[in-house]
Amino acid sequence: MTRVRVAVDCGGTSTRAVLLDGDRVRGRLDGPATLSGYLEPARIAETMRHMLGAIEDDYVRAGLNGEPVTIAITAAGFVDSLRREFERGARALADEAFGGCVDAVVVVNDAVGLLLGHQADGVVIAGTGSSVLLRDRDGSVTQSGGHDWVAADDGSAFWVGLEGVRRVARDVDNGVESALRQAFRQTYGVDDARIVAMFRELAVAGPGMKADIARFAAGVCATAAAGDEAATGIVHRQGDALADLVTAGLDRTSVRSVVDRPIRVVECGGMFGDPFYRNRFEERVQALAARSGCRIDWPAVADGLDAATALASAVVREDAATRWAGLGECRPLVVWA
């Protein structure tokens, strides 16, 4: 195992990274550059190379020059159809980064990275977007949702926020001063004279649209927790929709037949940081899953850094290709120096 590892977690709107020398943290990165699904494919390679610049500086300052480095990246935008573009970026890292001392680069979708890095039976991501992955007993992976907001993203902050925005728009049209309307003004820093203009700004399609709308999810959840009926309905509908995706995935896999132990399903994403949302979601899944006798444990993680670290520690030239081959289109990309 390489002593020096770089773990990178790229979500939909930001990137976090850590430089490890054994168990010692020697550098951190928290920035806006991200390998999201909105990044133009032609920019993937340059973004991969650019985003690690600060971590490379930490590597030098820590006196680690010449030490071999293994890099593991979990990226929301990594899908099989973009494997060639990501491979080009990974090859540039292997050839150029850290003074040419990179020995391997692993790139994997963020949800798959959580699944593998935590050796879990399943993963549920509920952040700006959402996704459900379940690993069958034969090692294959079944996905539910995660096809972006037009097709899916059930239970995500985007949909909670969008439902909230739409309810506020009805309140404005009807002249109703509601708790959600107040939360909208606070979230976006506007007064009543600017609310309609803010609706139009949020509607402008662009790389930041989902994140801008998702910002309102926290306000919707807080308003629901305070007892507002309209906000509560939104949170319940979205939590139930994501729970239904989980149980639909369970129905399609043999992991549901595991009754001798709890199924481990990792939760990740900002929506699970809200107790009101999380409790509704878990109660719904547990009630539906209990019909077949299975039980679920919900280990929660704040991000994919620990999973990326585990992948960087686990990649071995002799078995990486065969160990992950059964994952098909979900398999990690591995580039060796």
Salt bridges, closest charged atoms under 4 A:
ASP21 OD1 - ARG3 NH1 2.34
ASP21 OD2 - ARG26 NH1 3.15
GLU46 OE2 - ARG43 NE 3.92
GLU56 OE2 - ARG49 NH1 2.48
ASP58 OD1 - ARG61 NH2 2.52
GLU67 OE2 - ARG3 NH2 2.74
ASP80 OD1 - ARG83 NE 2.78
ASP80 OD1 - ARG331 NH1 3.79
ASP95 OD1 - ARG91 NH1 3.30
GLU96 OE1 - ARG49 NE 3.36
ASP121 OD2 - ARG261 NH1 2.83
ASP148 OD1 - LYS210 NZ 3.10
ASP153 OD2 - LYS210 NZ 2.68
GLU163 OE1 - ARG237 NH2 2.71
ASP171 OD1 - ARG167 NE 3.55
GLU177 OE1 - ARG181 NE 3.77
GLU177 OE2 - ARG185 NH2 3.00
ASP192 OD1 - ARG181 NH2 3.28
ASP192 OD1 - ARG185 NH1 3.18
GLU201 OE2 - ARG194 NH2 2.78
ASP240 OD2 - ARG280 NH2 2.82
ASP240 OD2 - ARG284 NH1 3.97
ASP244 OD1 - ARG284 NH2 3.09
ASP251 OD1 - ARG256 NH1 2.09
GLU267 OE1 - ARG278 NE 2.84
GLU282 OE2 - ARG278 NE 2.84
ASP303 OD2 - ARG16 NH1 2.08
ASP319 OD2 - ARG323 NE 3.46
